[in-house]
Amino acid sequence: ATMFKRYDRMAKQFTRIGKEIAIAVKAGGPNPDDNPALRRCYQNARSVGMPKDRVEAAIKRAMGKDTSNYEEILSNPRVDTIYVGTPNNTHYDYAKQALLAGKHVICEKPLVLNPWNIDGLADIEKDTGKRIFSILQLRLHPAIIALRDKFANSTKRHQVQLTYCTSRGRWYHASWKGDDSKSGGVATNIGVHFFDMLGFVFGKVLSNHAHLKSPERAAGFLECERADVSWFLSVDRNDLPESVQGKKTTYRSITVDGEEVEFSEGFTDLHTRSYEEVLKGRGFGLDAVRPSIEIVSNFRHQPIESHSGIVHPFARKASAV
């Protein structure tokens, strides 16, 4: 009898959370990054052991006919452009279908998980005459543009250290973002913007080394044309520096030759500006996207080489724990 009571309680909890998910998605959309209410639903689901597939099914149901019936959208002659903001591993298929249906595409990062997917999309672009654009918003940040202009013609080799720590909470690992087969892992899901920025500022990546891979963290070393870069990414709040713990949930830092580059502000409108650039015919297409996708794809397949290149101090600390 106790077992049946427990199952009954779980069923009621799952039903309640499913209803909360429906309300959250309809009010704020299916992306937990932009929807605090949905993040709380993920946390609640994890606390009662609600399976991920049931959570994702609840989200799909909440999205309703207008967004779940993709074929109907693609066949609508009034639709000119498709926006793809689904889990990372689905981007290629959704974008491919849209191009073949005669639609332009705006796709969230990472555009795809592997470089060969870009080759396939490029062929479809040529055949259909339609374009696909991705959101590379850091290229529009004034501080990053100034950094690129400063080092564009530099003949000196620079030493760069990139650090990004953000407290994503339990919802992150309870969602598809915590599933490497869907997100590509921390380096892909969180890092792709930064890798695009590094190539944008310091030139082509010549070598790529992996120092740390875990569900919460990633770290490595990149040899670019004009810089040696040690980098560290984390979604664990315990990695936030003591100076910001309890004050901020995100820490961004870039140092070049020991000097801090200030870019902590100015992120609020970058997505909007990215869409505006697409509408003006200045969006970032496949050629712009390729380098960062090559970096994250290569990193995923690299063995751990803990002593190759310059190791980020946060990576040394995390590896020692």
GULUMGU-916340 format. One record per residue (C-alpha): residue number from 1; z negated, y, x. Coordinates in nm, 4 decimals, always signed. Layout:
N
<atom votor="NUM" up="Z" north="Y" east="X"/>
...
//
This chain:
321
<atom votor="1" up="+0.0000" north="+0.0000" east="+0.0000"/>
<atom votor="2" up="-0.0799" north="+0.2343" east="+0.2890"/>
<atom votor="3" up="+0.2673" north="+0.1805" east="+0.4335"/>
<atom votor="4" up="+0.4345" north="+0.2648" east="+0.1021"/>
<atom votor="5" up="+0.2235" north="+0.5798" east="+0.0708"/>
<atom votor="6" up="+0.3332" north="+0.6859" east="+0.4183"/>
<atom votor="7" up="+0.7019" north="+0.6279" east="+0.3349"/>
<atom votor="8" up="+0.6597" north="+0.8182" east="+0.0098"/>
<atom votor="9" up="+0.5002" north="+1.1089" east="+0.1947"/>
<atom votor="10" up="+0.7808" north="+1.1113" east="+0.4529"/>
<atom votor="11" up="+1.0456" north="+1.1051" east="+0.1803"/>
<atom votor="12" up="+0.8864" north="+1.4051" east="+0.0112"/>
<atom votor="13" up="+0.8610" north="+1.5892" east="+0.3440"/>
<atom votor="14" up="+1.2269" north="+1.5186" east="+0.4239"/>
<atom votor="15" up="+1.3321" north="+1.6370" east="+0.0784"/>
<atom votor="16" up="+1.1293" north="+1.9566" east="+0.1134"/>
<atom votor="17" up="+1.2712" north="+2.0324" east="+0.4563"/>
<atom votor="18" up="+1.6238" north="+1.9580" east="+0.3297"/>
<atom votor="19" up="+1.5769" north="+2.2223" east="+0.0616"/>
<atom votor="20" up="+1.4417" north="+2.4678" east="+0.3199"/>
<atom votor="21" up="+1.7456" north="+2.4005" east="+0.5387"/>
<atom votor="22" up="+1.9772" north="+2.4722" east="+0.2447"/>
<atom votor="23" up="+1.8067" north="+2.8063" east="+0.1803"/>
<atom votor="24" up="+1.8125" north="+2.8993" east="+0.5505"/>
<atom votor="25" up="+2.1793" north="+2.8102" east="+0.6032"/>
<atom votor="26" up="+2.2983" north="+2.9913" east="+0.2917"/>
<atom votor="27" up="+2.1001" north="+3.3004" east="+0.3881"/>
<atom votor="28" up="+2.1709" north="+3.3129" east="+0.7611"/>
<atom votor="29" up="+2.4447" north="+3.0644" east="+0.8528"/>
<atom votor="30" up="+2.4441" north="+2.7260" east="+1.0329"/>
<atom votor="31" up="+2.3867" north="+2.8469" east="+1.3917"/>
<atom votor="32" up="+2.0162" north="+2.8264" east="+1.4851"/>
<atom votor="33" up="+2.0656" north="+3.0767" east="+1.7677"/>
<atom votor="34" up="+2.1316" north="+3.3459" east="+1.5073"/>
<atom votor="35" up="+1.9089" north="+3.2107" east="+1.2308"/>
<atom votor="36" up="+1.5286" north="+3.2174" east="+1.2855"/>
<atom votor="37" up="+1.4633" north="+3.0477" east="+0.9517"/>
<atom votor="38" up="+1.6845" north="+2.7552" east="+1.0496"/>
<atom votor="39" up="+1.5067" north="+2.7292" east="+1.3865"/>
<atom votor="40" up="+1.1771" north="+2.6927" east="+1.1984"/>
<atom votor="41" up="+1.3352" north="+2.4186" east="+0.9876"/>
<atom votor="42" up="+1.4317" north="+2.2292" east="+1.3040"/>
<atom votor="43" up="+1.0743" north="+2.2584" east="+1.4301"/>
<atom votor="44" up="+0.9331" north="+2.1389" east="+1.0982"/>
<atom votor="45" up="+1.1783" north="+1.8485" east="+1.0894"/>
<atom votor="46" up="+1.0791" north="+1.7416" east="+1.4381"/>
<atom votor="47" up="+0.7070" north="+1.7634" east="+1.3556"/>
<atom votor="48" up="+0.7430" north="+1.5079" east="+1.0726"/>
<atom votor="49" up="+0.9944" north="+1.2840" east="+1.2504"/>
<atom votor="50" up="+1.2962" north="+1.3700" east="+1.0375"/>
<atom votor="51" up="+1.6034" north="+1.2149" east="+1.2064"/>
<atom votor="52" up="+1.8633" north="+1.4479" east="+1.3592"/>
<atom votor="53" up="+2.1443" north="+1.2993" east="+1.1509"/>
<atom votor="54" up="+1.9562" north="+1.3852" east="+0.8300"/>
<atom votor="55" up="+1.9021" north="+1.7411" east="+0.9500"/>
<atom votor="56" up="+2.2701" north="+1.7811" east="+1.0368"/>
<atom votor="57" up="+2.3740" north="+1.6269" east="+0.7049"/>
<atom votor="58" up="+2.1525" north="+1.8787" east="+0.5224"/>
<atom votor="59" up="+2.3204" north="+2.1632" east="+0.7124"/>
<atom votor="60" up="+2.6670" north="+2.0346" east="+0.6228"/>
<atom votor="61" up="+2.5747" north="+2.0089" east="+0.2548"/>
<atom votor="62" up="+2.4353" north="+2.3609" east="+0.2618"/>
<atom votor="63" up="+2.7568" north="+2.4988" east="+0.4094"/>
<atom votor="64" up="+2.9291" north="+2.4060" east="+0.0843"/>
<atom votor="65" up="+3.2895" north="+2.3479" east="-0.0134"/>
<atom votor="66" up="+3.4241" north="+2.6772" east="+0.1190"/>
<atom votor="67" up="+3.3397" north="+2.5911" east="+0.4792"/>
<atom votor="68" up="+3.3163" north="+2.2116" east="+0.4865"/>
<atom votor="69" up="+3.6622" north="+2.1450" east="+0.3410"/>
<atom votor="70" up="+3.8480" north="+2.2412" east="+0.6544"/>
<atom votor="71" up="+4.1883" north="+2.1175" east="+0.5417"/>
<atom votor="72" up="+4.1683" north="+2.3385" east="+0.2352"/>
<atom votor="73" up="+4.0965" north="+2.6409" east="+0.4540"/>
<atom votor="74" up="+4.3849" north="+2.5601" east="+0.6877"/>
<atom votor="75" up="+4.6287" north="+2.5276" east="+0.3983"/>
<atom votor="76" up="+4.5297" north="+2.8670" east="+0.2564"/>
<atom votor="77" up="+4.8162" north="+3.1128" east="+0.3310"/>
<atom votor="78" up="+4.5751" north="+3.4072" east="+0.3068"/>
<atom votor="79" up="+4.3832" north="+3.2823" east="+0.6102"/>
<atom votor="80" up="+4.5332" north="+3.4195" east="+0.9321"/>
<atom votor="81" up="+4.2613" north="+3.3413" east="+1.1860"/>
<atom votor="82" up="+4.0019" north="+3.0646" east="+1.2122"/>
<atom votor="83" up="+3.6611" north="+3.1227" east="+1.3687"/>
<atom votor="84" up="+3.5080" north="+2.8115" east="+1.5298"/>
<atom votor="85" up="+3.1319" north="+2.8212" east="+1.5806"/>
<atom votor="86" up="+3.0494" north="+2.4516" east="+1.5418"/>
<atom votor="87" up="+2.8809" north="+2.2165" east="+1.7950"/>
<atom votor="88" up="+3.0512" north="+2.2379" east="+2.1341"/>
<atom votor="89" up="+3.2007" north="+1.8880" east="+2.1301"/>
<atom votor="90" up="+3.3938" north="+1.9670" east="+1.8100"/>
<atom votor="91" up="+3.5601" north="+2.2888" east="+1.9288"/>
<atom votor="92" up="+3.8734" north="+2.1227" east="+2.0633"/>
<atom votor="93" up="+3.9531" north="+1.9269" east="+1.7461"/>
<atom votor="94" up="+3.8910" north="+2.2212" east="+1.5123"/>
<atom votor="95" up="+4.0905" north="+2.4605" east="+1.7307"/>
<atom votor="96" up="+4.3766" north="+2.2118" east="+1.7668"/>
<atom votor="97" up="+4.4012" north="+2.1612" east="+1.3903"/>
<atom votor="98" up="+4.3988" north="+2.5362" east="+1.3306"/>
<atom votor="99" up="+4.6763" north="+2.6072" east="+1.5806"/>
<atom votor="100" up="+4.8895" north="+2.3278" east="+1.4366"/>
<atom votor="101" up="+4.8342" north="+2.4776" east="+1.0901"/>
<atom votor="102" up="+4.9768" north="+2.8089" east="+1.2118"/>
<atom votor="103" up="+4.6479" north="+2.9962" east="+1.2514"/>
<atom votor="104" up="+4.5130" north="+3.2017" east="+1.5390"/>
<atom votor="105" up="+4.1700" north="+3.0920" east="+1.6644"/>
<atom votor="106" up="+3.8574" north="+3.2696" east="+1.7855"/>
<atom votor="107" up="+3.6190" north="+3.0147" east="+1.9343"/>
<atom votor="108" up="+3.2610" north="+3.0440" east="+2.0549"/>
<atom votor="109" up="+3.1626" north="+2.9398" east="+2.4038"/>
<atom votor="110" up="+3.2202" north="+2.7000" east="+2.5592"/>
<atom votor="111" up="+3.5741" north="+2.6855" east="+2.4256"/>
<atom votor="112" up="+3.5947" north="+2.3173" east="+2.5225"/>
<atom votor="113" up="+3.3916" north="+2.0792" east="+2.7364"/>
<atom votor="114" up="+3.6653" north="+1.9705" east="+2.9789"/>
<atom votor="115" up="+3.9603" north="+2.1367" east="+3.1599"/>
<atom votor="116" up="+4.2150" north="+1.8852" east="+3.0299"/>
<atom votor="117" up="+4.1377" north="+2.0035" east="+2.6766"/>
<atom votor="118" up="+4.2596" north="+2.3493" east="+2.7833"/>
<atom votor="119" up="+4.5883" north="+2.1920" east="+2.8962"/>
<atom votor="120" up="+4.6321" north="+2.0381" east="+2.5513"/>
<atom votor="121" up="+4.5598" north="+2.3650" east="+2.3719"/>
<atom votor="122" up="+4.7985" north="+2.5528" east="+2.6019"/>
<atom votor="123" up="+5.0814" north="+2.3168" east="+2.5045"/>
<atom votor="124" up="+5.0067" north="+2.3693" east="+2.1358"/>
<atom votor="125" up="+5.0007" north="+2.7473" east="+2.1830"/>
<atom votor="126" up="+5.3515" north="+2.7301" east="+2.3298"/>
<atom votor="127" up="+5.4787" north="+2.5096" east="+2.0470"/>
<atom votor="128" up="+5.3281" north="+2.7129" east="+1.7625"/>
<atom votor="129" up="+5.3323" north="+3.0690" east="+1.8989"/>
<atom votor="130" up="+4.9682" north="+3.1064" east="+1.7907"/>
<atom votor="131" up="+4.6835" north="+3.2143" east="+2.0213"/>
<atom votor="132" up="+4.3305" north="+3.1006" east="+2.0862"/>
<atom votor="133" up="+4.0616" north="+3.3338" east="+2.2195"/>
<atom votor="134" up="+3.7083" north="+3.2726" east="+2.3396"/>
<atom votor="135" up="+3.4009" north="+3.4952" east="+2.3536"/>
<atom votor="136" up="+3.3378" north="+3.5950" east="+2.7169"/>
<atom votor="137" up="+3.1166" north="+3.8888" east="+2.6341"/>
<atom votor="138" up="+2.9605" north="+3.9432" east="+2.9778"/>
<atom votor="139" up="+3.3001" north="+4.0688" east="+3.0977"/>
<atom votor="140" up="+3.2452" north="+4.3641" east="+2.8644"/>
<atom votor="141" up="+2.8951" north="+4.4503" east="+2.9886"/>
<atom votor="142" up="+2.9044" north="+4.7859" east="+3.1738"/>
<atom votor="143" up="+2.6766" north="+4.6620" east="+3.4545"/>
<atom votor="144" up="+2.8951" north="+4.3559" east="+3.5158"/>
<atom votor="145" up="+3.2143" north="+4.5643" east="+3.5152"/>
<atom votor="146" up="+3.0541" north="+4.8011" east="+3.7674"/>
<atom votor="147" up="+2.9500" north="+4.5032" east="+3.9809"/>
<atom votor="148" up="+3.3046" north="+4.3647" east="+3.9812"/>
<atom votor="149" up="+3.4518" north="+4.7018" east="+4.0763"/>
<atom votor="150" up="+3.1974" north="+4.7363" east="+4.3573"/>
<atom votor="151" up="+3.2783" north="+4.4010" east="+4.5178"/>
<atom votor="152" up="+3.6460" north="+4.3553" east="+4.4233"/>
<atom votor="153" up="+3.7729" north="+4.4571" east="+4.7669"/>
<atom votor="154" up="+3.4672" north="+4.3620" east="+4.9709"/>
<atom votor="155" up="+3.5343" north="+4.1883" east="+5.3021"/>
<atom votor="156" up="+3.1678" north="+4.0910" east="+5.3427"/>
<atom votor="157" up="+3.0274" north="+3.7577" east="+5.2251"/>
<atom votor="158" up="+2.7440" north="+3.8225" east="+4.9797"/>
<atom votor="159" up="+2.4287" north="+3.6254" east="+4.8996"/>
<atom votor="160" up="+2.3672" north="+3.6004" east="+4.5254"/>
<atom votor="161" up="+2.0754" north="+3.4561" east="+4.3310"/>
<atom votor="162" up="+2.1080" north="+3.4085" east="+3.9535"/>
<atom votor="163" up="+1.8073" north="+3.3259" east="+3.7354"/>
<atom votor="164" up="+1.8025" north="+3.2820" east="+3.3588"/>
<atom votor="165" up="+1.4973" north="+3.1482" east="+3.1775"/>
<atom votor="166" up="+1.4634" north="+3.1591" east="+2.8018"/>
<atom votor="167" up="+1.2028" north="+3.0133" east="+2.5680"/>
<atom votor="168" up="+1.4098" north="+2.8307" east="+2.3077"/>
<atom votor="169" up="+1.1261" north="+2.6363" east="+2.1455"/>
<atom votor="170" up="+1.1146" north="+2.2822" east="+2.0080"/>
<atom votor="171" up="+1.4017" north="+2.3502" east="+1.7676"/>
<atom votor="172" up="+1.6478" north="+2.3552" east="+2.0606"/>
<atom votor="173" up="+1.5941" north="+1.9902" east="+2.1516"/>
<atom votor="174" up="+1.5735" north="+1.8888" east="+1.7852"/>
<atom votor="175" up="+1.9192" north="+2.0358" east="+1.7207"/>
<atom votor="176" up="+2.2599" north="+1.9316" east="+1.8527"/>
<atom votor="177" up="+2.2032" north="+2.1700" east="+2.1442"/>
<atom votor="178" up="+1.9508" north="+1.9218" east="+2.2837"/>
<atom votor="179" up="+2.2083" north="+1.6398" east="+2.2731"/>
<atom votor="180" up="+2.4132" north="+1.6504" east="+2.5959"/>
<atom votor="181" up="+2.6989" north="+1.4567" east="+2.4361"/>
<atom votor="182" up="+2.7409" north="+1.7411" east="+2.1856"/>
<atom votor="183" up="+2.6385" north="+2.0505" east="+2.3840"/>
<atom votor="184" up="+2.7328" north="+1.9473" east="+2.7367"/>
<atom votor="185" up="+2.3783" north="+2.0100" east="+2.8559"/>
<atom votor="186" up="+2.1945" north="+2.3239" east="+2.9648"/>
<atom votor="187" up="+2.4478" north="+2.4236" east="+3.2324"/>
<atom votor="188" up="+2.7326" north="+2.4088" east="+2.9813"/>
<atom votor="189" up="+2.5656" north="+2.5476" east="+2.6703"/>
<atom votor="190" up="+2.3552" north="+2.8178" east="+2.8360"/>
<atom votor="191" up="+2.5291" north="+2.8695" east="+3.1674"/>
<atom votor="192" up="+2.8987" north="+2.8959" east="+3.0866"/>
<atom votor="193" up="+2.8802" north="+3.2749" east="+3.0315"/>
<atom votor="194" up="+2.7088" north="+3.3282" east="+3.3650"/>
<atom votor="195" up="+2.9582" north="+3.1102" east="+3.5497"/>
<atom votor="196" up="+3.2424" north="+3.3065" east="+3.3945"/>
<atom votor="197" up="+3.0720" north="+3.6265" east="+3.5068"/>
<atom votor="198" up="+3.0275" north="+3.4979" east="+3.8629"/>
<atom votor="199" up="+3.3963" north="+3.4130" east="+3.8925"/>
<atom votor="200" up="+3.4892" north="+3.7436" east="+3.7308"/>
<atom votor="201" up="+3.2874" north="+3.9363" east="+3.9936"/>
<atom votor="202" up="+3.3005" north="+3.7238" east="+4.3087"/>
<atom votor="203" up="+3.6287" north="+3.5337" east="+4.2794"/>
<atom votor="204" up="+3.7378" north="+3.1736" east="+4.2601"/>
<atom votor="205" up="+3.4830" north="+2.8953" east="+4.3062"/>
<atom votor="206" up="+3.5589" north="+2.6923" east="+4.6195"/>
<atom votor="207" up="+3.2771" north="+2.4364" east="+4.6001"/>
<atom votor="208" up="+3.0216" north="+2.3311" east="+4.3394"/>
<atom votor="209" up="+2.6920" north="+2.1504" east="+4.4116"/>
<atom votor="210" up="+2.4293" north="+2.0165" east="+4.1712"/>
<atom votor="211" up="+2.0620" north="+2.0511" east="+4.2677"/>
<atom votor="212" up="+1.8840" north="+1.9827" east="+3.9383"/>
<atom votor="213" up="+1.9731" north="+1.8350" east="+3.5994"/>
<atom votor="214" up="+1.7292" north="+1.7741" east="+3.3143"/>
<atom votor="215" up="+1.7133" north="+1.8345" east="+2.9379"/>
<atom votor="216" up="+1.5343" north="+2.1668" east="+3.0038"/>
<atom votor="217" up="+1.6802" north="+2.2865" east="+3.3350"/>
<atom votor="218" up="+1.9862" north="+2.2982" east="+3.5559"/>
<atom votor="219" up="+2.0362" north="+2.4416" east="+3.9026"/>
<atom votor="220" up="+2.2964" north="+2.4394" east="+4.1740"/>
<atom votor="221" up="+2.4972" north="+2.6198" east="+4.4384"/>
<atom votor="222" up="+2.8432" north="+2.7756" east="+4.4090"/>
<atom votor="223" up="+3.0590" north="+2.8871" east="+4.6980"/>
<atom votor="224" up="+3.2814" north="+3.1647" east="+4.5623"/>
<atom votor="225" up="+3.5530" north="+3.3558" east="+4.7448"/>
<atom votor="226" up="+3.3231" north="+3.6507" east="+4.8149"/>
<atom votor="227" up="+2.9723" north="+3.5099" east="+4.7659"/>
<atom votor="228" up="+2.7336" north="+3.2187" east="+4.8054"/>
<atom votor="229" up="+2.5445" north="+3.1739" east="+4.4790"/>
<atom votor="230" up="+2.2226" north="+2.9828" east="+4.4116"/>
<atom votor="231" up="+2.1504" north="+2.9588" east="+4.0397"/>
<atom votor="232" up="+1.8801" north="+2.8332" east="+3.8048"/>
<atom votor="233" up="+1.8821" north="+2.8001" east="+3.4241"/>
<atom votor="234" up="+1.5980" north="+2.6930" east="+3.1965"/>
<atom votor="235" up="+1.5103" north="+2.6718" east="+2.8270"/>
<atom votor="236" up="+1.1445" north="+2.5952" east="+2.9088"/>
<atom votor="237" up="+0.9037" north="+2.8864" east="+2.8636"/>
<atom votor="238" up="+0.6900" north="+2.7477" east="+3.1457"/>
<atom votor="239" up="+0.9603" north="+2.8586" east="+3.3891"/>
<atom votor="240" up="+0.9257" north="+3.2243" east="+3.2904"/>
<atom votor="241" up="+0.7840" north="+3.4256" east="+3.5834"/>
<atom votor="242" up="+0.4159" north="+3.5143" east="+3.5498"/>
<atom votor="243" up="+0.5110" north="+3.8827" east="+3.5353"/>
<atom votor="244" up="+0.6809" north="+3.8366" east="+3.1950"/>
<atom votor="245" up="+0.4875" north="+3.5472" east="+3.0389"/>
<atom votor="246" up="+0.3336" north="+3.6593" east="+2.7114"/>
<atom votor="247" up="+0.5471" north="+3.9745" east="+2.7138"/>
<atom votor="248" up="+0.9065" north="+3.8513" east="+2.6942"/>
<atom votor="249" up="+1.0755" north="+3.5286" east="+2.5899"/>
<atom votor="250" up="+1.3782" north="+3.5746" east="+2.8175"/>
<atom votor="251" up="+1.4122" north="+3.6569" east="+3.1859"/>
<atom votor="252" up="+1.7476" north="+3.7481" east="+3.3441"/>
<atom votor="253" up="+1.7889" north="+3.8305" east="+3.7091"/>
<atom votor="254" up="+2.0782" north="+3.8716" east="+3.9500"/>
<atom votor="255" up="+2.0203" north="+3.9763" east="+4.3091"/>
<atom votor="256" up="+2.3030" north="+4.0561" east="+4.5481"/>
<atom votor="257" up="+2.2046" north="+4.0674" east="+4.9160"/>
<atom votor="258" up="+1.8423" north="+4.0978" east="+4.8040"/>
<atom votor="259" up="+1.8983" north="+4.3903" east="+4.5655"/>
<atom votor="260" up="+1.8353" north="+4.3489" east="+4.1930"/>
<atom votor="261" up="+2.1265" north="+4.4170" east="+3.9572"/>
<atom votor="262" up="+1.9940" north="+4.5717" east="+3.6360"/>
<atom votor="263" up="+2.1513" north="+4.4105" east="+3.3292"/>
<atom votor="264" up="+1.8526" north="+4.3374" east="+3.1069"/>
<atom votor="265" up="+1.9831" north="+4.5634" east="+2.8298"/>
<atom votor="266" up="+2.3188" north="+4.6211" east="+2.6626"/>
<atom votor="267" up="+2.3721" north="+4.2777" east="+2.5067"/>
<atom votor="268" up="+2.3277" north="+4.3695" east="+2.1394"/>
<atom votor="269" up="+2.6851" north="+4.4671" east="+2.0506"/>
<atom votor="270" up="+2.8811" north="+4.2548" east="+2.2982"/>
<atom votor="271" up="+2.9845" north="+3.9939" east="+2.0391"/>
<atom votor="272" up="+3.1129" north="+4.2660" east="+1.8061"/>
<atom votor="273" up="+3.3020" north="+4.4274" east="+2.0932"/>
<atom votor="274" up="+3.4539" north="+4.0891" east="+2.1804"/>
<atom votor="275" up="+3.5972" north="+4.0552" east="+1.8289"/>
<atom votor="276" up="+3.7246" north="+4.4132" east="+1.8443"/>
<atom votor="277" up="+3.9048" north="+4.3377" east="+2.1703"/>
<atom votor="278" up="+4.0743" north="+4.0366" east="+2.0098"/>
<atom votor="279" up="+4.1944" north="+4.2517" east="+1.7193"/>
<atom votor="280" up="+4.3308" north="+4.5066" east="+1.9679"/>
<atom votor="281" up="+4.5284" north="+4.2344" east="+2.1469"/>
<atom votor="282" up="+4.2987" north="+4.2298" east="+2.4508"/>
<atom votor="283" up="+4.1074" north="+3.9067" east="+2.3854"/>
<atom votor="284" up="+4.0271" north="+3.6477" east="+2.6514"/>
<atom votor="285" up="+4.2645" north="+3.3543" east="+2.6312"/>
<atom votor="286" up="+4.2935" north="+3.0134" east="+2.7935"/>
<atom votor="287" up="+4.3686" north="+3.1362" east="+3.1465"/>
<atom votor="288" up="+4.0510" north="+3.3460" east="+3.1449"/>
<atom votor="289" up="+3.8430" north="+3.0578" east="+3.0092"/>
<atom votor="290" up="+3.9614" north="+2.7851" east="+3.2475"/>
<atom votor="291" up="+3.7526" north="+2.8672" east="+3.5613"/>
<atom votor="292" up="+3.4146" north="+2.8512" east="+3.3856"/>
<atom votor="293" up="+3.5083" north="+2.5291" east="+3.2048"/>
<atom votor="294" up="+3.6061" north="+2.3736" east="+3.5378"/>
<atom votor="295" up="+3.2682" north="+2.4755" east="+3.6819"/>
<atom votor="296" up="+3.0573" north="+2.3224" east="+3.4030"/>
<atom votor="297" up="+3.2713" north="+2.0100" east="+3.3797"/>
<atom votor="298" up="+3.2516" north="+1.9529" east="+3.7554"/>
<atom votor="299" up="+2.8760" north="+2.0140" east="+3.7510"/>
<atom votor="300" up="+2.8211" north="+1.7494" east="+3.4814"/>
<atom votor="301" up="+2.9980" north="+1.4917" east="+3.6974"/>
<atom votor="302" up="+2.8434" north="+1.5942" east="+4.0296"/>
<atom votor="303" up="+2.5716" north="+1.3790" east="+4.1877"/>
<atom votor="304" up="+2.2449" north="+1.5532" east="+4.2706"/>
<atom votor="305" up="+2.2620" north="+1.6955" east="+4.6239"/>
<atom votor="306" up="+1.9214" north="+1.8559" east="+4.6561"/>
<atom votor="307" up="+1.9764" north="+1.9878" east="+5.0095"/>
<atom votor="308" up="+2.3386" north="+2.1055" east="+4.9961"/>
<atom votor="309" up="+2.4002" north="+2.4785" east="+5.0069"/>
<atom votor="310" up="+2.1252" north="+2.7278" east="+4.9248"/>
<atom votor="311" up="+1.8598" north="+2.5932" east="+4.6870"/>
<atom votor="312" up="+1.7169" north="+2.8376" east="+4.4312"/>
<atom votor="313" up="+1.3384" north="+2.8794" east="+4.4710"/>
<atom votor="314" up="+1.2807" north="+2.7986" east="+4.1006"/>
<atom votor="315" up="+1.4731" north="+2.4724" east="+4.1511"/>
<atom votor="316" up="+1.2567" north="+2.3813" east="+4.4492"/>
<atom votor="317" up="+0.9460" north="+2.4467" east="+4.2428"/>
<atom votor="318" up="+1.0730" north="+2.2452" east="+3.9427"/>
<atom votor="319" up="+1.1775" north="+1.9528" east="+4.1660"/>
<atom votor="320" up="+0.8328" north="+1.9448" east="+4.3263"/>
<atom votor="321" up="+0.6490" north="+1.9130" east="+3.9938"/>
//
